Amino acid sequence: MLRHFKPSFFSQYLINSYRQFIHRHFSADQLRTFIEENTEVVRGQSLTPQIKLRLMTPSCRFWTEKPELWPFQDPYWAIYWPGGQALSRYLLDNTSVCQGKTVLDLGSGCGASAIAAGLSGASRVVANDIDPVAAVATTMNCELNGLKSVVCVTDNLIGSELEGFDLMLLGDMFYDESLATSLHCWLSRCIKLHRTKVLIGDPGRAQFESHTIRTLLRLEATFDLPKSVREENYGLTGSSVWSFHPELSG
């Protein structure tokens, strides 16, 4: 039986406390300045050279700085992960997937897949990440690519009664078994109730390959990762895009 996934009281408390910390100590302008000073605009060296992103590179201070000096949560938004790269490449190569559709990029990180959806003609794009710093970074990345219409949301949407989206994108979200199980249940419900199409980008991580959801996916595309991306991701050579079909369980 499908069940709603809702974050535990303690995990939600930590999320809310972190948001309060951000709002109390950093204005939007201060966050933008911090991101500008500690990232580099990168174009190329990925599967989507036409998309510009502010990322952390070896020339940035915190690449080698002591981790405890970083004032925020881990900067997952400062890395262009291989699952997101494959997903973004697929959308740019197949614009009909997004054209005229309402799209949700869940766990959006740097916002690359949301940007790819916007560039591919989506009528409405929402980038969702529970890290408020990621939301600011995504807004900045959208501006770099000439997009002003992407909406950034920091609420935890997993488990919610989500309506109004034709397409849901998940890049590199299956890195943890318990999260993968929660997503499996919730995504199945979204498809059953609202006929939402779900696309997943993943480079073949063990937690993804071994999970039950893997048997309910259809391969849409596979991409060879550029040399620099392979080196940054422990030798992963490719990344794939899958569509989710829970009806295959029957």
PLY file of the C-alpha trace (Angstrom):
ply
format ascii 1.0
element vertex 250
property float x
property float y
property float z
element edge 249
property int vertex1
property int vertex2
end_header
0.00 0.00 0.00
1.26 3.43 -0.87
1.83 5.74 2.07
2.57 9.41 2.30
6.16 10.11 3.23
6.56 12.93 5.66
9.88 14.01 7.19
10.29 13.18 10.86
9.59 15.89 13.38
13.31 16.13 14.16
14.43 16.40 10.51
11.77 19.03 9.83
12.89 20.89 12.94
16.47 20.95 11.62
15.29 22.22 8.23
13.23 24.99 9.81
16.05 25.93 12.18
18.48 26.20 9.30
16.08 28.42 7.34
15.67 30.67 10.36
19.45 30.88 10.67
19.78 31.94 7.02
17.05 34.56 7.25
18.35 35.91 10.56
21.99 36.28 9.52
22.00 36.78 5.75
20.01 39.08 3.51
19.31 38.06 -0.08
21.96 40.50 -1.28
24.52 39.07 1.14
23.81 35.54 -0.07
24.21 36.63 -3.68
27.50 38.36 -2.89
28.79 35.30 -1.00
27.91 33.02 -3.93
29.52 35.40 -6.43
32.72 35.55 -4.38
32.98 31.81 -3.78
31.95 30.29 -7.11
33.05 30.60 -10.71
30.90 30.87 -13.82
31.46 27.63 -15.71
30.47 26.93 -19.29
31.55 23.74 -21.01
33.23 20.71 -19.43
29.80 19.12 -19.07
27.09 17.46 -21.16
25.40 20.85 -21.61
28.01 23.39 -22.73
25.24 25.86 -23.67
24.22 26.25 -20.01
26.25 28.57 -17.77
26.37 27.81 -14.05
27.98 29.23 -10.93
29.90 26.28 -9.48
32.70 25.62 -7.02
35.95 24.90 -8.89
39.61 24.35 -7.87
40.18 28.09 -8.25
37.58 28.88 -5.58
38.58 29.51 -1.97
36.50 26.78 -0.37
37.79 24.08 -2.69
40.74 23.73 -0.30
39.58 25.74 2.72
38.77 24.01 6.01
35.18 22.65 5.82
34.27 24.07 9.23
34.72 27.59 7.85
31.86 27.09 5.38
28.87 28.91 6.96
26.05 26.91 5.36
24.94 23.34 4.74
26.98 21.24 2.32
26.95 23.09 -1.03
25.40 20.40 -3.21
24.14 23.25 -5.39
27.74 24.17 -6.28
28.33 20.92 -8.18
26.84 19.87 -11.50
26.10 16.24 -10.71
26.19 13.63 -13.52
22.53 12.59 -13.17
21.46 16.21 -13.56
23.76 16.59 -16.55
22.16 13.63 -18.33
18.66 14.86 -17.51
19.43 18.37 -18.77
21.06 17.05 -21.95
18.04 14.85 -22.63
15.61 17.76 -22.27
17.64 19.99 -24.59
17.81 17.19 -27.18
14.09 16.37 -26.88
12.35 19.72 -26.45
8.89 18.21 -27.05
9.16 16.54 -23.63
8.91 19.96 -21.95
7.34 22.23 -24.53
4.17 23.81 -23.17
4.34 21.69 -19.99
4.40 22.57 -16.30
7.61 21.17 -14.83
8.91 20.53 -11.31
12.66 20.03 -10.78
12.80 18.24 -7.41
16.06 18.53 -5.46
17.09 21.09 -8.03
20.55 21.92 -6.66
22.21 24.31 -9.10
18.98 24.45 -11.13
20.43 23.11 -14.38
17.50 20.81 -15.19
15.02 23.59 -14.44
17.01 25.83 -16.79
17.03 23.15 -19.48
13.26 22.81 -19.13
12.82 26.57 -19.46
15.08 26.70 -22.52
13.10 23.83 -24.02
9.83 25.75 -23.94
8.14 24.69 -20.71
5.20 26.94 -19.88
5.99 26.96 -16.14
9.03 25.71 -14.22
9.42 25.30 -10.46
12.82 24.50 -8.96
12.51 22.90 -5.54
15.35 22.50 -3.04
15.05 22.64 0.74
18.33 24.57 0.99
17.54 28.32 0.76
21.09 29.00 -0.46
20.45 26.66 -3.39
17.36 28.70 -4.26
19.45 31.87 -4.47
22.10 30.09 -6.54
19.42 28.76 -8.88
17.97 32.24 -9.36
21.45 33.53 -10.22
22.02 30.66 -12.66
18.69 31.34 -14.33
19.73 34.97 -14.81
23.02 33.82 -16.37
21.00 31.91 -18.95
18.43 34.62 -19.66
15.57 32.97 -17.77
13.45 34.98 -15.36
10.36 32.82 -15.16
11.67 29.91 -13.05
10.10 29.89 -9.56
12.22 28.66 -6.63
10.48 26.88 -3.74
12.23 25.68 -0.56
9.37 23.74 1.07
9.86 19.99 1.41
7.43 18.77 -1.25
8.07 15.05 -0.84
4.88 13.46 0.43
2.69 16.47 -0.36
-0.51 16.44 -2.40
1.18 17.73 -5.51
-1.05 18.84 -8.36
-0.64 20.87 -11.51
2.61 19.42 -12.86
2.84 17.54 -16.13
6.45 16.52 -15.64
8.67 15.91 -12.62
12.47 15.82 -12.88
14.78 14.10 -10.38
18.52 14.25 -10.93
20.86 12.43 -8.53
18.16 11.98 -5.89
18.62 8.23 -5.31
21.79 8.44 -3.23
20.21 7.09 -0.04
18.10 3.93 0.34
15.51 5.39 2.73
15.06 8.47 0.54
14.75 6.24 -2.54
11.98 4.25 -0.83
10.13 7.42 0.15
10.41 8.77 -3.39
9.21 5.46 -4.82
5.98 5.59 -2.80
5.30 9.27 -3.38
6.10 9.30 -7.10
3.86 6.28 -7.63
1.03 8.20 -6.00
1.66 11.31 -8.13
1.53 9.22 -11.29
-1.60 7.35 -10.19
-3.58 10.42 -9.09
-2.34 13.12 -11.46
-0.73 11.24 -14.36
2.48 13.12 -13.79
5.36 11.99 -15.99
8.55 11.30 -14.03
12.08 11.40 -15.45
15.07 10.32 -13.37
18.73 11.05 -14.07
21.35 8.84 -12.42
24.87 7.68 -13.28
24.31 4.19 -11.87
24.97 4.61 -8.17
24.70 1.43 -6.10
21.72 2.72 -4.06
19.84 3.34 -7.31
20.78 0.13 -9.12
19.87 -2.10 -6.17
16.55 -0.44 -5.28
13.14 -1.90 -6.18
12.26 1.17 -8.23
14.97 0.19 -10.71
12.73 -2.63 -12.03
9.96 -0.10 -12.81
12.02 2.15 -15.07
12.39 2.39 -18.82
15.66 3.61 -20.25
15.24 6.79 -22.31
18.86 7.74 -23.03
22.46 7.15 -21.99
25.31 9.65 -22.31
29.07 9.28 -22.07
30.40 11.69 -19.47
33.20 14.10 -20.41
36.65 13.24 -19.07
36.62 16.00 -16.45
33.26 14.81 -15.08
34.51 11.23 -14.89
37.53 12.34 -12.87
35.37 14.34 -10.46
32.97 11.42 -9.91
35.31 8.56 -9.07
35.53 7.19 -12.58
31.82 7.00 -13.45
31.80 6.82 -17.23
28.17 7.41 -18.17
24.85 8.73 -16.95
21.33 7.76 -17.96
17.77 9.07 -18.05
14.89 6.82 -17.06
11.11 7.18 -17.08
9.18 5.77 -14.12
6.33 3.32 -14.79
4.93 1.89 -11.53
2.35 -0.11 -13.48
5.17 -2.46 -14.49
4.93 -3.98 -11.02
1.75 -5.73 -12.08
0 1
1 2
2 3
3 4
4 5
5 6
6 7
7 8
8 9
9 10
10 11
11 12
12 13
13 14
14 15
15 16
16 17
17 18
18 19
19 20
20 21
21 22
22 23
23 24
24 25
25 26
26 27
27 28
28 29
29 30
30 31
31 32
32 33
33 34
34 35
35 36
36 37
37 38
38 39
39 40
40 41
41 42
42 43
43 44
44 45
45 46
46 47
47 48
48 49
49 50
50 51
51 52
52 53
53 54
54 55
55 56
56 57
57 58
58 59
59 60
60 61
61 62
62 63
63 64
64 65
65 66
66 67
67 68
68 69
69 70
70 71
71 72
72 73
73 74
74 75
75 76
76 77
77 78
78 79
79 80
80 81
81 82
82 83
83 84
84 85
85 86
86 87
87 88
88 89
89 90
90 91
91 92
92 93
93 94
94 95
95 96
96 97
97 98
98 99
99 100
100 101
101 102
102 103
103 104
104 105
105 106
106 107
107 108
108 109
109 110
110 111
111 112
112 113
113 114
114 115
115 116
116 117
117 118
118 119
119 120
120 121
121 122
122 123
123 124
124 125
125 126
126 127
127 128
128 129
129 130
130 131
131 132
132 133
133 134
134 135
135 136
136 137
137 138
138 139
139 140
140 141
141 142
142 143
143 144
144 145
145 146
146 147
147 148
148 149
149 150
150 151
151 152
152 153
153 154
154 155
155 156
156 157
157 158
158 159
159 160
160 161
161 162
162 163
163 164
164 165
165 166
166 167
167 168
168 169
169 170
170 171
171 172
172 173
173 174
174 175
175 176
176 177
177 178
178 179
179 180
180 181
181 182
182 183
183 184
184 185
185 186
186 187
187 188
188 189
189 190
190 191
191 192
192 193
193 194
194 195
195 196
196 197
197 198
198 199
199 200
200 201
201 202
202 203
203 204
204 205
205 206
206 207
207 208
208 209
209 210
210 211
211 212
212 213
213 214
214 215
215 216
216 217
217 218
218 219
219 220
220 221
221 222
222 223
223 224
224 225
225 226
226 227
227 228
228 229
229 230
230 231
231 232
232 233
233 234
234 235
235 236
236 237
237 238
238 239
239 240
240 241
241 242
242 243
243 244
244 245
245 246
246 247
247 248
248 249
